[in-house]
């Protein structure tokens, strides 16, 4: 069984677009929606775009939906002490109800440094960030929801295998994902151990429309582009490599029709497994 999640529009003034996407995703039969964890985002001209606070957004979505899962992709370990992080997710879990929360936590990357420093938070060396990640994972384990680690660095993957319930790979090729997922499954100390993939996508009703949209939105290299059938075919290698989850991040994240179309993609993936 492969589950399909979609990211929410987080860089907006209000939660209304995210709630619209969450409702469309629930109606389309998707399995979860995921929120980013940022303090702001830089626009192309360098100005700051607002970011909805992760726990506030997850709580709002959990309260306004009834079935669909909610999760982080990814919570940044350097933004909060472990006890604060655990309490935040515990609160979302109580709002959402049983078995609806999926936690992914990471150490932060080069794009995070600007945010930390603007708010007076130390970004830290890789070793420091990995240790902070370890402290957060240990604090949140065995609290009624799975805790996955997101990241590609060797030390982060090792931490995922030794301490977490799963691992998320962002934007990697199917070949690289297959290799890394196999390594982590072999090294995992906790069971069950979930491997998942997430990445940027451009989806439209057909391939021509998708490529036109990608050109209009200046989609970055590596984004998956296509209509539902092409998108399902592009995701299939990750499923074949054992990805229990695929989390898709539409470039035009505020458009609820993406969630509706990904309901069709999910059906195609399930049909291919039968």
Secondary structure, DSSP 8 states (H G I E B T S, - for coil): --EEEEE---SSSSSHHHHHHHHHHHHHT--EEEE---SEEE-TTS-EEE---HHHHHHHHHHH-SSSEEEES-EEGGGS-HHHHHHHHHHHHHHH-TT-EEEEEE---HHHHHHHHHTT-----HHHHHHHHHHHHHHHTTSSSEEEEE--SHHHHHHHHHH-SEEEEES--HHHHHHHHHHHHHH--SSS-EEEEEEEEEE-SSHHHHHHHHHHTT--TT-EEE-HHHHHHHHHHHHHTT-SEEEEEESSTT-THHHHHHHHHHHHHHHHH-
